[in-house]
Amino acid sequence: MKTKNIILAACSGVILAASLNSAPVMAEEKSYSAKEREDGKFCARVEVKIGYTTVKRTKCRTLKEWEEAGYVVSAKEED
């Protein structure tokens, strides 16, 4: 029983080290088109991950806030 515990402890250390050393997964970059509101914020319908599901939600931010959040947003031309 002691040998089993030693092997288990050694394996868990190797697995932990491997998981800490792995490279982070990079999200694919998506660009969105936003419509400007009267208050200077830009609203865009973006994908948001909720749990294991991805849904679309409308978010309103300034262009600087969009950039800081990691989004690529351009102003939509109004007709």
N, C-alpha and C positions, 0 to 999 in steps of 0.2 A: 504494500500500500504506500510506503514511503517513496519508493521509486516512481510510482505513478504520479504522486504529487510533485516531485522534482521535475519530471518530464512536462507536466502540465504548466508549471511555473515558468520553465524555460521557453516553452512554445508561446505562452501568452506574452512574454517579454519580446520575443521576435516579432510577433504580430503587431504589438503596440509600436515598436520601433519602425516597422515597415509602414504603418498607417501615418505616423508622424512625418515620415520622410517623403511621402507621396506629394506630387505636384497638385496644386489646386485646380479645380475644373473651371475653365474660363467660359462665361456665358457668351453666347453669340450676340454680337452687336446688332441692334435693330434701330432703325430710325423711324420717327413718327412725325406726322404733320399736325400742328396745333393751331387752333383758332384763338385770336386775341380777344380778351374781354375788355370792357371799358375800364376796369381797374388796373390794367397793365399785365395781368396774368394770362398765361397761355394754357388752354385746355386741350388735352389730347386723350384719345382712347388708347390705353396701353395694356399690355399683358401683365397680370399680377399673379404671383404664385401663392396660393392658399392651400396649405397642407401639401397634398400630392397632386393637386389640380391647378391648372392655369386658367384664369378667367380674364375677361376684358373689363376694365373699369375706367371711368373718366376721371382724370386727375388734372388739377389746375395749379400751376406754379409759374414763377418768373423764369425767364430763360436761364438765368444763373442757377436757380434751384434745380432745374431740369438737368443741367450740366453736372452739378455737384452730386446728383442722385445717379449719375452714370448713363443718362439717356442722351440720344442724339435727336434733337427736336428742331424742326424748322417751322417758320411762320407760314400758315396757309394763306394763299392769295385769295382775297374775297372778290366775288364777281359783282 
